[in-house]
């Protein structure tokens, strides 16, 4: 499914017709704020066609939000505009991952379909590179989330140990008091009330909770270790892809005169 974010209803109708003729399912949205507010519940598409000029925001800002989302960061995105400028190219170049391409409207239907097919099939080295960069971005987001969860869990464990020490001190204090009471009772020839077990029970329960948290922390550490290893492997693949892109004579940046703007090929 191709998601088109375009505020012009006429343009939406045009894209819908072109994309359906190419065998794509299409969903066209016109309100960028509503779209961003519902990212968690919106069906994730195979590709996003994103207009740069949007009401209340712009396509580059929307793409920046998408690239910070753990699901949407992996989705290839093509920016569209009827007024290409160097400033818009430079703003897109500051994104964590460059868009898969730029299109100038009005768009030739056949060229649009061919470009999207090439991106989705990763027909060129630059398309594979973008996919690898997006996978790396997803790993970074997941690693940051895992690290944050681990940090919070370790803080809880630290608080748990502090509480357990307090409970143990209370238990020892009550134990000392009851021993004194036992001695007094023995001297008087009466029976002792015994040692209350509530502080010890709470202490034991807290230790069990800390042990459970420790097992969860070990799982998080293992997940972090796995993601770091995956990223190391991915970095090697990305380096190889960059060499392939450059070896094919592709420029490192979109052209300053925008003469190649109609091509969805983006820079390495």
Residue pairs with C-beta under 8 A, 6 or more apart in sequence:
1 24
1 25
1 26
1 27
1 43
1 45
1 46
2 19
2 24
2 25
2 26
2 27
2 45
2 46
2 47
2 48
2 49
2 116
3 27
3 28
3 29
3 45
3 47
3 48
3 49
4 12
4 15
4 16
4 19
4 26
4 27
4 28
4 29
4 48
4 49
5 28
5 29
5 30
5 32
5 35
5 48
5 49
5 50
5 51
5 54
5 59
5 62
6 12
6 15
6 28
6 29
6 30
6 49
6 51
6 80
7 30
7 31
7 32
7 51
7 53
7 54
7 55
8 30
8 51
9 30
11 51
11 105
12 28
12 30
15 26
15 28
15 49
16 26
16 28
18 107
18 109
18 112
18 113
19 26
19 112
19 113
19 116
20 26
21 109
21 113
22 113
22 116
22 117
24 116
27 43
27 45
29 35
31 55
32 54
32 55
32 56
32 57
32 62
33 56
33 57
35 42
35 62
36 62
36 65
39 65
39 66
39 69
39 71
39 72
44 71
44 72
44 75
45 75
46 75
46 76
46 120
47 75
47 76
47 77
47 78
47 100
47 116
47 119
47 120
48 66
48 75
48 76
48 77
48 78
49 77
49 78
49 80
49 103
50 59
50 62
50 63
50 77
50 78
50 79
50 80
50 99
51 59
51 79
51 80
51 81
52 58
52 59
52 60
52 79
52 80
52 81
52 88
53 59
53 81
53 82
53 83
54 62
59 79
59 80
59 81
60 79
60 88
60 91
60 92
60 95
63 77
63 79
63 92
63 95
63 99
64 95
64 96
66 72
66 73
66 75
66 77
67 73
67 95
67 96
67 97
67 137
68 96
68 141
69 141
70 138
70 141
70 142
70 145
73 96
73 97
73 134
73 137
73 138
73 141
74 134
74 135
74 137
74 138
75 134
76 100
76 119
76 120
76 127
76 130
76 131
76 134
77 99
77 100
78 99
78 100
78 101
78 102
78 103
78 115
78 116
78 119
78 264
79 92
79 99
79 101
79 102
79 103
80 102
80 103
80 104
80 105
80 107
81 88
81 102
81 103
81 104
81 105
82 104
82 105
82 106
84 102
84 104
84 258
84 261
85 258
86 256
86 258
89 102
89 254
89 256
89 258
92 98
92 99
92 102
93 253
93 254
93 267
96 137
97 130
97 133
97 134
97 137
98 130
98 133
98 266
98 267
99 266
100 119
100 127
100 130
100 264
100 266
101 115
101 119
101 263
101 264
101 265
101 266
102 254
102 261
102 263
102 264
102 266
103 112
103 115
103 261
103 262
103 264
104 258
104 261
104 262
107 262
108 262
111 262
115 263
115 264
116 264
117 123
118 124
118 127
118 264
119 127
119 130
119 264
121 127
122 128
122 131
124 248
124 265
125 241
125 244
125 245
125 248
125 250
126 245
126 250
126 265
126 266
126 267
126 268
128 241
128 244
129 238
129 241
129 242
129 244
129 245
129 268
130 266
132 234
132 237
132 238
132 241
133 238
135 234
136 231
136 234
136 235
136 238
139 227
139 230
139 231
139 234
140 231
142 227
143 224
143 227
143 228
143 231
146 220
146 223
146 224
146 227
147 224
149 220
150 217
150 220
150 221
150 224
153 213
153 216
153 217
153 220
154 217
156 213
157 210
157 213
157 214
157 217
160 206
160 209
160 210
160 213
161 210
163 206
164 203
164 206
164 207
164 210
167 199
167 202
167 203
167 206
168 203
170 199
171 199
171 200
171 203
174 195
174 196
174 199
175 195
178 192
178 193
178 194
178 195
178 196
181 192
181 193
182 192
185 191
185 192
186 192
241 268
242 268
245 268
246 252
246 268
250 265
250 267
250 268
251 267
252 267
252 268
253 267
254 260
254 261
254 266
254 267
255 261
